[in-house]
């Protein structure tokens, strides 16, 4: 599942660029608002993965 979440994070970065983490946080908030703790935790993890990926040095 961890690799699946990483793929989602990478897809969001590819699609939304600098806004990817914001998108993930908004989705997490939507699930938190409807008390869906499983999806909320998933999107919180995706937001953290995006932050980690964005902090890694880029080759080139």
Secondary structure, 3 states (H helix, E strand, C coil): CHHHHHHHHHHHHHHHHHHHHHHHHHHHHHHHHCCCHHHHHHHHHHHHHHHHHHHCCCCC
